[in-house]
Amino acid sequence: MEQQQRVPLWWRQHPNGSYALFVRSGLKAIEFEKGKPAIAVSSLDKLPSVIDTLITAVRNGELDQQFAEASAQTKSSKSKGKRAA
């Protein structure tokens, strides 16, 4: 059985022509710095190299802390929802 599913883009274009690249864990964007859930990319043709850099960082464990924090936030919000129900 096949089912269509909407997959959101990981980037958005700013009015000045630059892009913001989001890395998500589930539906939550990972914050690389407090209050900054995106990576600034100057042009669309540079996105592949930024994505390759992110892949290397993930493989080397450099983003483990950010993913752990996002996972903890997701778990705490789920447990809050269960208590309210």
Buried (B, 14 or more C-beta within 10 A) or exposed (E): EEEEEEEEEBBEEEEEEBBBBBBEBEEBBBBEEEEEBBBEBEEEEEBEEBBEEBEEBBEEEEBEEBBEBBEEBBEEEEEEEEEEE
